Amino acid sequence: MRLENFDPGPFVTKPRAFRGWFLPAIFALAGFTVVAARGPTFEQEEQVRAINSHFYVGQAALAPDGRHVAFVLRGDQGFELQIHDTAQPGKKTEARLAAAFLTKVDFLAWTSPDQLVLSGNYIQVVDVRTGRGRKLVDAEAFWKSRPVGEVPPQLRVLGFAAGDPQGLLLEVSIEARDGSVSLELHRLDLATGAHERKFSRQFAHPGGSLILDQQGRVRVIFARDTVPQRFFHLAPGETAGEKDLDRVLPDHTAFAFSVTPDNFLGERTVPLGFAGDPQQLYFATNRGRDTFALQAVDLRTGQRTGILAEDSAADLVDFASPWLGTPLVVDRARQTLAGLRINGGSDTRWIDPEIAAVHTTLLRDFPNRTVQIVEWDAARTRFLVLVSSANDPGRYFVHDRNTGWNTEYYAKLPGFVPDHRNPVRTVVMTAPTGGPLRLFLTVPRDVSATPPPLVVWLHDGPWARGSFDFNRDAQALATLGFAVLEPNYAGAGGEGRARRELIRRSPDRIPVEEVLAAVKLPVFHGTFDPARVVVVGEGYGGYLALRALQLAPHQFRGAVTINAVTDLADVWRVSSSAPASLSLGMSVRYEGDPEAVDAAAAAAAEAAVQRSVAMPFRQTDFEQEFARWMISGGPPLADSAVAAQAASLTQPVLFMHDPFIRSAPFASLKKLRTELKKLRRERPYFELSNRITRAELMLRVGEFVREHTDAP
Amino acid sequence: MTIFAPSRGFRRVLRWLFVVALGWTAGARAADPAAPAGGDVVTLPPLIVEWKNAPLRWRYLELPGFELLTVCGDETAADFARRNRRLGELLHALVPGQFLFRSAVPEIHVLFNEETGRARSQEVIAEMVKAQGAKVESDGKVRLHQPDAPLELELPGILRGMPLRPRQPRQIFFLPNLRLGDPDSLAVFSIAPDNTSSLTFGYAEDRVRFLLEARTPALPEWYVAGVLGLFRRAEFGQNEVVLQPLIWRSAAESRALAYDRQRPRVLLPVADLLAGRRPAPGTTLTETDEIWAAQCALFVRWALAEEKGSRREALEKFVARLDCEAPTEALFQECFGLDFSDVRDRLSDYLPEAVDHRAKLPVPASPRAPKIVPRPATAAEIARIRGNWERREIAYVRAQHPYLVDNYIAQARATLHRAYDTGERDPGLLAEMALTELEAGDPEAARRLLEAAGVDGLVRPLALFELARLRYEAVPADQAVLTSEQAAAVQRPLRAALKLEPPLRGAYVLLAALATRSATAPDAAELALLAQGARLFPQESNYVLRAIYFNHTGGRTEVARELAELGGRWADDAATRQRFERVQKDLAALP
């Protein structure tokens, strides 16, 4: 059905037909030799599946008094809640969750020493004494009460207001048929299950955001649908309504909160949130500097602090939408700012010296690891800690400051055992354009006599980024025997303004030059075989992979694209009528269902896709303006279009694509393949869908790489 | 304390006998210069007496590194030698030979039988075997008890209070024995059953501890603790070494971990594991001490129990490198290919398996056994070996019961002179006599005997060192600088001693003293020896500082820097550490 009017060419592999262990004979057209493909070993396949399986630990939370720690675990029979006594860690109780189909858990918190609240498909409270869960509400409850749209509301748990542990704050986003969105703040009473709307605002497009103070009141609203995009302030105790944040402060030019096409990638200020004082706004700014640093301003007096935290080599916050995560870490007992989660990752810059000292101790205890202090008790004696690395999604510990002990509880991905981890190293080189180019190299753990082939992995973008956090894809490919090099190519977020803005100068050539320079870096000599390189890209990275083949065909044995953008006109589109493919940094990574364990879950995901197709995501005015700005400052789009230069695409390519994915229009890929067909260069195509797991995708990529690099 | 189990006597196969060698000495009273009050038990090592009308029939047996003098039957003697040899080989499944005490001097064994009535100091024998679970009956023969139930052991540390099941398989037991050491050698007195069809016994932990602790340079504490922890769980069969499931902190905790592999657990950071020290005997163990000890055993087990053997190799390489390097993460990574956090995770994941499963260790192939045939001992052999044992007893008795020491000196002298007086001048005999004279406080006599033996005739590092020391001490104290002849006279036996194993701390100290009082600066060979001494005994801060000084003034600044770093790492107190830091700073400033 999906492939209607589309000739997939001779190498079509239908989703369900693919099995990693199956060694297919590769049939060639006339004149081609039949080649038996060499496949991964059974063990390798199992490990790739283990790497891509669900995390065992869904959520973890430490009780405010530090006496208990709770974990939501994904067992064979679904989720289960385990509560451990931190003084006697072996003593645990298992709570029975409310009986309903639960497919995800994205929030867990203690509301009292005896009660937990948990949010996933629905919100429930669990009485620790009885070990029983009680369902309160789900998203449907908000939909039914306001039946204005086609799509179920989106719920996001924001946490608790200070001193109100029984009132869970929820952000509810209700999309109407015309694409407008009502963004609401609700207080859910955990005792009664009743919810009360505390705030509501209409937006013409999705993507608006609310920033609350610690008292649970909306203080800042982000409106994405205007040009420029604006932040509005609601002063505590005032009823005068919203004020443009840039107008609230006396010296507004020093801040530049408003987002214009000109400053989106450049110099501006991003509000982050509040700690105990609702007048003290914490923000990140790169005004007069290359990277975003942390500061605060008193909204009454305009008095700003000095730099509270900074890194001259990296942005401390995600420049696009940092408030969507929880960048500020606030001490829940003292209501003071403790730290800042760096760039949306697991690393934290601690402001509170006491917590910083604990972090230092933990770094000594766990060298070469990322140590994330998740929570701590009121007395600051016990700390819930997640210790992870680029090749390990991590393990949860409770650190006891009195004994110095780190009690290990659960591993996030126990099926991916340490012996199977592939080493990762970070290298920072000088990019051909100057400035630092950060590279992440993963090498197969099993050293062989000959250097392995290299997969250059180009992440989606342009302003996504690689990090030292756990990378399933790199681990999977390294498990299959390939070195994997992921460059934070020009345009990547988090690397500072100068690197980010490079993408406007050249959306393809500069990143490709960086890849070529990285592959030849002397420090990698002997680590991989530079003559056997395949480039793999996802989304925007897929576009770059194709351009790399066109610009430097002799440097690569081939390319794999995953939901690749094949025409930049799809990205920098200036049309309000066409579906948007890029929502300014909100790129879509193809995940599939990690395990495709459940047909119902797969069907539900499929239905969600269908609904999203039914309600096209239209570009906002701002996005059109931004695209116009991008195009005006760079080379003509035609110069960098893949299809227009199809003749130069001579190397093997495997196209992997979900025809329904919005960020990479399928039509453009069809056009490219048609051009290739005219040149008698049909290339294989593998259709993605929610039924294809990421593991299967990786095995397929590995098969291609193996085939074209003469790997065993 | 000693302990053991079943069987009805030495003539029967002994089962479940477990001896902590030398454990009985722990109960001995502190040295008391006064004679004991009537009725007090005097704990003395055994003295063997000859009855003129019924001389003992001594047999002799020699293997590489092993000498046996016994009154037991040939079959028992051969069994004993074979088992001892095999145990030495099997021990290498736990510890490679390079990490065990080694000596150029053969280990001497005196194997006695149940004819303990022939030994003087019956009460000593009685005390010894009683401490080890047996008793001496009125006829002087040893009888073993048949235990009814597993015994509660008085053991330090993590095993305390734990019901201990006999760990040795049936047919394996420990012999009541007493080990007395010299700085360069071991001698063991054992009581064995005679006429047994199969003599099978195992090493006691104490012996393994000695072999580890006496190794030079000193092994890392975590390694010693780990190997000993493993040894407690090891079964030594004829051709296999099997590790019983690990005990992690307690039997109950171990069972719980085996049942629930996800049970929370505390592991110490690997840096702390490698920096940890064994608590001094008698100190109350903290929970952290318990975890450390258990984790040491876990780490060594993890390395040894791997089938491919790569971890074993890595462990051996790492421990060997620690002889002269700090236990840094970089070194660890170089050896294991893992960083500290990696190995912590692996240990944590391995723990549930270790507490739940036995592990069979690869055992080195047994080389073809030499033919073992005891022969009648010569008078010189009897005198030398018995004299050796009796001489060692002197120091022990001096410490425990100084008022009895003269008897022991007389006995040792008598034994040795029995051969000497017949004209025997074997250098080994002369060396034993010299060492006896030193014990007796007659250095002049000792020097005469050693000079008579000659440097070339002496093959014991201790004897050579003593000769060098006596020659050095013969130089008048007010003579600041030794003549070249005096220096050469000291150097000759000293250098010969330094070529032999084990390295003697005193020999290196004497070398440094000699260099200080020599008219000429140490030559390259001497400087190398001084540096070698510092690497072997880095805990000897004053010596290391001297070695640094000589190497620096001798133009070997790089070596001096290395030694300064080494000395600083081993310094026990802050003041000494600061001293080394100053030296390091001064040396770093040099070109």
Interface residues (C-beta under 8 A of the other chain):
Chain A: H84 P89 G90 R364 D365 F366 P367 N368 R369 V387 S389 D392 R395 T403 G404 W405 N406 T407 E408 Y409 Y410 P414 V417 P418 D419 R421
Chain B: E253 A256 D260 Q262 R263 P264 R265 V266 L267 L268 P269 A271 E287 T288 E329 D339 F340 S341 D342 R344 D345 R346 S348 D349
